[in-house]
Amino acid sequence: MSDFDPPAREYTRPQMTRGVDPQRMNWLWQLILQSTDLDPADVRKALNAMGVAATEKRMKSWQVGDRDEDYFPLTIAELERNLRAVVAWKKVRSDAASASAAEAAPAGGASVASSDAASAASDDSSDQA
């Protein structure tokens, strides 16, 4: 089947297999962490960068089961804030990496150009000799 062939069946939404409490979204947070390359340490850095005092204890409390004594419920608002913080943090890091790569390129290009000029000068001097 190519990308342009229609699917064999129409899309249907999956049935809800659980009651969803917007005040207890830890299960969804855990699923996001398991299905992505998202590191809780990076999430903490992102939250701290935007002024949210996320501690290691709080981060751990979102990753344990609700019967664990360290459990603390994660709300849908916190989940959204966490993900938006990570998106912003990754963009800042990407922009910084692009800027430093752009700064390094002219400097690297200049040294290549000067070494090419030096090679050409030495070739000229050997031709004259």
Short mmCIF file of the C-alpha atoms (twelve columns), coordinates in Angstrom:
data_MODEL
# 
_entry.id   MODEL 
# 
loop_
_atom_site.group_PDB 
_atom_site.id 
_atom_site.type_symbol 
_atom_site.label_atom_id 
_atom_site.label_alt_id 
_atom_site.label_comp_id 
_atom_site.label_asym_id 
_atom_site.label_seq_id 
_atom_site.Cartn_x 
_atom_site.Cartn_y 
_atom_site.Cartn_z 
_atom_site.pdbx_PDB_model_num 
ATOM 1   C CA . MET A 1   0.000   0.000  0.000  1 
ATOM 2   C CA . SER A 2   1.480   3.356  -0.984 1 
ATOM 3   C CA . ASP A 3   1.163   6.525  1.065  1 
ATOM 4   C CA . PHE A 4   -1.655  7.645  -1.213 1 
ATOM 5   C CA . ASP A 5   -3.853  4.552  -1.020 1 
ATOM 6   C CA . PRO A 6   -6.875  4.945  1.222  1 
ATOM 7   C CA . PRO A 7   -6.816  2.806  4.370  1 
ATOM 8   C CA . ALA A 8   -8.736  -0.461 4.350  1 
ATOM 9   C CA . ARG A 9   -10.972 0.816  7.163  1 
ATOM 10  C CA . GLU A 10  -12.102 4.223  8.311  1 
ATOM 11  C CA . TYR A 11  -10.391 5.704  11.343 1 
ATOM 12  C CA . THR A 12  -12.207 5.091  14.607 1 
ATOM 13  C CA . ARG A 13  -11.334 6.394  18.020 1 
ATOM 14  C CA . PRO A 14  -10.260 3.787  20.548 1 
ATOM 15  C CA . GLN A 15  -12.590 3.192  23.458 1 
ATOM 16  C CA . MET A 16  -11.702 4.744  26.782 1 
ATOM 17  C CA . THR A 17  -10.314 1.939  28.899 1 
ATOM 18  C CA . ARG A 18  -10.089 3.969  32.060 1 
ATOM 19  C CA . GLY A 19  -11.785 6.828  33.780 1 
ATOM 20  C CA . VAL A 20  -9.644  9.911  33.292 1 
ATOM 21  C CA . ASP A 21  -9.196  12.185 36.261 1 
ATOM 22  C CA . PRO A 22  -7.557  15.461 35.158 1 
ATOM 23  C CA . GLN A 23  -6.132  15.780 38.667 1 
ATOM 24  C CA . ARG A 24  -4.263  12.465 38.376 1 
ATOM 25  C CA . MET A 25  -2.382  12.318 35.081 1 
ATOM 26  C CA . ASN A 26  0.741   10.521 36.312 1 
ATOM 27  C CA . TRP A 27  -0.046  7.502  34.146 1 
ATOM 28  C CA . LEU A 28  0.008   9.684  31.020 1 
ATOM 29  C CA . TRP A 29  3.249   11.355 32.112 1 
ATOM 30  C CA . GLN A 30  4.837   7.929  32.595 1 
ATOM 31  C CA . LEU A 31  3.622   6.845  29.148 1 
ATOM 32  C CA . ILE A 32  5.110   9.985  27.570 1 
ATOM 33  C CA . LEU A 33  8.467   9.334  29.244 1 
ATOM 34  C CA . GLN A 34  8.456   5.677  28.176 1 
ATOM 35  C CA . SER A 35  7.553   6.404  24.564 1 
ATOM 36  C CA . THR A 36  9.975   9.285  23.942 1 
ATOM 37  C CA . ASP A 37  13.611  10.084 24.558 1 
ATOM 38  C CA . LEU A 38  12.528  12.562 27.224 1 
ATOM 39  C CA . ASP A 39  14.753  12.414 30.291 1 
ATOM 40  C CA . PRO A 40  13.220  13.516 33.620 1 
ATOM 41  C CA . ALA A 41  16.485  15.337 34.394 1 
ATOM 42  C CA . ASP A 42  16.001  17.410 31.231 1 
ATOM 43  C CA . VAL A 43  12.403  18.116 32.223 1 
ATOM 44  C CA . ARG A 44  13.629  19.368 35.571 1 
ATOM 45  C CA . LYS A 45  16.200  21.631 33.857 1 
ATOM 46  C CA . ALA A 46  13.488  22.970 31.553 1 
ATOM 47  C CA . LEU A 47  11.123  23.665 34.433 1 
ATOM 48  C CA . ASN A 48  13.858  25.328 36.477 1 
ATOM 49  C CA . ALA A 49  14.791  27.464 33.453 1 
ATOM 50  C CA . MET A 50  11.258  28.840 33.332 1 
ATOM 51  C CA . GLY A 51  11.202  29.526 37.070 1 
ATOM 52  C CA . VAL A 52  9.344   26.439 38.297 1 
ATOM 53  C CA . ALA A 53  11.042  25.050 41.388 1 
ATOM 54  C CA . ALA A 54  10.828  21.402 40.370 1 
ATOM 55  C CA . THR A 55  12.746  19.234 42.803 1 
ATOM 56  C CA . GLU A 56  14.061  15.753 42.208 1 
ATOM 57  C CA . LYS A 57  11.583  14.475 44.803 1 
ATOM 58  C CA . ARG A 58  8.672   16.029 42.903 1 
ATOM 59  C CA . MET A 59  9.904   14.623 39.600 1 
ATOM 60  C CA . LYS A 60  10.133  11.158 41.159 1 
ATOM 61  C CA . SER A 61  6.655   11.501 42.677 1 
ATOM 62  C CA . TRP A 62  5.166   11.792 39.186 1 
ATOM 63  C CA . GLN A 63  6.868   8.591  38.025 1 
ATOM 64  C CA . VAL A 64  5.764   6.162  40.725 1 
ATOM 65  C CA . GLY A 65  2.487   4.305  41.033 1 
ATOM 66  C CA . ASP A 66  -0.388  5.792  42.989 1 
ATOM 67  C CA . ARG A 67  0.061   3.248  45.779 1 
ATOM 68  C CA . ASP A 68  3.671   4.274  46.369 1 
ATOM 69  C CA . GLU A 69  4.243   6.452  49.426 1 
ATOM 70  C CA . ASP A 70  6.214   8.941  47.295 1 
ATOM 71  C CA . TYR A 71  3.278   9.397  44.880 1 
ATOM 72  C CA . PHE A 72  2.057   12.928 44.283 1 
ATOM 73  C CA . PRO A 73  -0.697  13.512 41.720 1 
ATOM 74  C CA . LEU A 74  0.200   15.350 38.523 1 
ATOM 75  C CA . THR A 75  -2.599  17.509 37.111 1 
ATOM 76  C CA . ILE A 76  -3.331  18.006 33.437 1 
ATOM 77  C CA . ALA A 77  -2.237  21.654 33.833 1 
ATOM 78  C CA . GLU A 78  1.136   20.551 35.246 1 
ATOM 79  C CA . LEU A 79  1.520   17.993 32.479 1 
ATOM 80  C CA . GLU A 80  0.915   20.653 29.838 1 
ATOM 81  C CA . ARG A 81  3.295   23.080 31.562 1 
ATOM 82  C CA . ASN A 82  5.996   20.398 31.723 1 
ATOM 83  C CA . LEU A 83  5.706   19.610 28.027 1 
ATOM 84  C CA . ARG A 84  5.628   23.276 26.999 1 
ATOM 85  C CA . ALA A 85  8.686   23.946 29.170 1 
ATOM 86  C CA . VAL A 86  10.561  21.111 27.461 1 
ATOM 87  C CA . VAL A 87  9.593   22.392 24.003 1 
ATOM 88  C CA . ALA A 88  10.819  25.911 24.893 1 
ATOM 89  C CA . TRP A 89  14.014  24.559 26.494 1 
ATOM 90  C CA . LYS A 90  14.815  22.405 23.457 1 
ATOM 91  C CA . LYS A 91  14.236  25.391 21.145 1 
ATOM 92  C CA . VAL A 92  16.607  27.578 23.186 1 
ATOM 93  C CA . ARG A 93  19.251  24.831 23.095 1 
ATOM 94  C CA . SER A 94  18.785  24.337 19.359 1 
ATOM 95  C CA . ASP A 95  18.997  28.085 18.690 1 
ATOM 96  C CA . ALA A 96  22.146  28.335 20.826 1 
ATOM 97  C CA . ALA A 97  23.737  25.407 18.984 1 
ATOM 98  C CA . SER A 98  22.866  26.979 15.627 1 
ATOM 99  C CA . ALA A 99  24.285  30.333 16.718 1 
ATOM 100 C CA . SER A 100 27.553  28.811 17.931 1 
ATOM 101 C CA . ALA A 101 27.831  26.771 14.726 1 
ATOM 102 C CA . ALA A 102 27.286  29.940 12.691 1 
ATOM 103 C CA . GLU A 103 29.961  31.764 14.702 1 
ATOM 104 C CA . ALA A 104 32.397  28.877 14.278 1 
ATOM 105 C CA . ALA A 105 31.871  28.604 10.512 1 
ATOM 106 C CA . PRO A 106 33.373  31.994 9.510  1 
ATOM 107 C CA . ALA A 107 36.310  31.526 11.871 1 
ATOM 108 C CA . GLY A 108 36.934  28.056 10.468 1 
ATOM 109 C CA . GLY A 109 36.451  29.329 6.930  1 
ATOM 110 C CA . ALA A 110 38.944  32.154 7.501  1 
ATOM 111 C CA . SER A 111 41.635  29.771 8.718  1 
ATOM 112 C CA . VAL A 112 41.078  27.532 5.707  1 
ATOM 113 C CA . ALA A 113 41.282  30.553 3.404  1 
ATOM 114 C CA . SER A 114 44.481  31.795 5.041  1 
ATOM 115 C CA . SER A 115 46.096  28.352 4.821  1 
ATOM 116 C CA . ASP A 116 45.062  28.166 1.149  1 
ATOM 117 C CA . ALA A 117 46.639  31.588 0.578  1 
ATOM 118 C CA . ALA A 118 49.825  30.459 2.329  1 
ATOM 119 C CA . SER A 119 49.948  27.345 0.135  1 
ATOM 120 C CA . ALA A 120 49.451  29.424 -2.980 1 
ATOM 121 C CA . ALA A 121 52.203  31.829 -1.894 1 
ATOM 122 C CA . SER A 122 54.633  28.975 -1.291 1 
ATOM 123 C CA . ASP A 123 53.715  27.490 -4.681 1 
ATOM 124 C CA . ASP A 124 54.410  30.864 -6.313 1 
ATOM 125 C CA . SER A 125 57.786  31.183 -4.582 1 
ATOM 126 C CA . SER A 126 58.816  27.674 -5.641 1 
ATOM 127 C CA . ASP A 127 57.780  28.449 -9.238 1 
ATOM 128 C CA . GLN A 128 60.010  31.533 -9.231 1 
ATOM 129 C CA . ALA A 129 63.025  29.624 -7.951 1 
# 
